Amino acid sequence: DDPLAAYRWKSRVLLVFGPRADAPALAEQRRFIEKEKTGFEDRDLVVLELTTGAKANALRRHINVGSDEFSVILIGKDGGEKLRK
């Protein structure tokens, strides 16, 4: 099962993984996203912040991101990975 299937052909998805909710890199990413919010909406971009919990763990396994990693991954409307940082 693809945990991102509901977004396919509707939205681009920016997955923001952090090892914990108070991670400094995650806070920096939040500030960037807030400044660019209008541009994200114009591009049908949905942001999912994932730190802990069942959804985060399922997406970590699906996308192959370790539980202690900070990672940002852009998924296109076609469901394919477009960028990983």
LUMMI-728008 format. One record per atom (N, C-alpha, C): x negated, y, z negated. Coordinates in steps of 0.02 Angstrom, whole numbers, plus 50000, padded with zeros to 5 digits. Atoms other than C-alpha are relative to their C-alpha. Example, Ala and Ser with C-alpha at 12.3 -4.5 7.8 and 13.67 -1.06 7.14 Angstrom:
BEGIN
499554994150000/493854977549610/499555006050000/500424994150003/493164994749643/500395005549963/
***
This chain:
BEGIN
499594994150000/500005000050000/499575006350000/500344993749997/499455017650040/500345005049953/499684995450047/499785029249892/500125007050029/499904993549968/499745044150012/500494999750058/499565001049942/500995037250138/500565005250003/499454995250001/502355049550084/499805006750032/500234993749972/501275064050147/499854999650075/500215000949931/500865056650318/500485003750048/499684996049948/501365067950464/500405005949972/499654994350030/502075080750340/499515005149972/500464995550035/500615087850243/499284997450004/500705001750013/498735088250232/499954999549924/500065000950072/498175082650059/499275001249980/500654998850029/496705089349961/499994996449932/500075003950062/496235076649827/499415002949961/500524997250042/495255084449685/499934995449940/500125004850054/494525071149571/499515002949950/500464997950053/493735075449405/499974994649947/500065005150051/493075064449267/500455001349939/499554998150055/494135074049140/500295006950017/499644993849984/495335088849142/499595006349985/500394994050019/494065100649061/499315000250033/500645000049965/492635097049181/499875006850033/500164993449971/491745113349234/500115000350076/499924999949927/491745108549419/500745000250018/499295000049988/493615105549410/500295007049988/499774993150015/493905122749331/499805004750057/500224995949943/492885130749471/500434998850061/499585001749943/493905121549601/500705003049992/499344997050013/495535127449519/500005007450018/500044992849984/494955145549533/499995001250075/500034999349927/494535143349718/500694998750030/499345001849973/496215135049753/500505005649987/499534994550017/497165148949664/499895006050046/500144994449956/496285162249769/500234998750071/499835001849931/496665152949931/500704997250008/499345003250002/498425147349886/500435001650062/499594998149943/499285157050026/499764996450063/500275003549942/498135149650158/500154992649998/499845007150007/498445132250090/500724998750021/499295000849983/500325134450105/500115000750075/499944999049927/500145140850285/499774993850039/500275005949967/499215124850328/500314993449978/499655006050026/500435112750245/499524995849958/500505003450041/499075108350120/500264999149929/499795001850067/499585099449960/499374998349960/500585001450043/498315099049817/500214995349945/499895004750055/498275084149701/499384999949956/500555000250048/497185086049547/500064993549961/499985006750029/496735068949480/499434999149951/500525001250050/495815065449318/500104993249968/499875006350033/496605051349218/500714997850014/499325002649992/498145040449224/500054995150058/499885005249951/498895027349336/499935002550072/500044997349932/499075038449490/499285001650019/500704998349987/497285044849476/499604993650011/500375006349992/496625027149454/500154996550065/499815003249937/497605020449602/499675003650059/500314996249945/496975034449715/499244999349999/500725001250004/495185032249652/499814993550034/500145006549969/495245013949702/500115000450076/499814999649928/496095017849870/499485004050040/500464995549965/494855031749915/499274998449983/500675001950021/493345023849829/499615005749967/500314994850040/492925037249701/499924997349929/500135002450067/492115032549536/500355004149947/499624996650054/492975037049372/499625005749969/500414994650030/491525048249318/499795005250052/500204995549946/491385057749484/500465006050006/499614994449975/491935075049536/499964999550076/499995000749927/492465073949717/500615003550028/499454996849965/493545083649839/500044996850069/499905003649937/494275074349987/500615002950036/499454997549959/495335081450127/500274994350043/499655005149961/496605069550205/500445003750050/499614996849947/497365074650371/500724997550002/499305002049993/499185073450419/500074992950027/499995006849973/498755057250509/499804994849949/500195004750053/498185049550344/499264998549999/500715001349997/496345049450392/499595005049959/500454995750038/494935056350287/499635004750047/500324995049957/494285072550363/499385003049970/500564996950033/493055078850233/499934997249930/500145002350068/492225072550074/499405003949974/500544996150033/491185083449958/499944998049929/
***
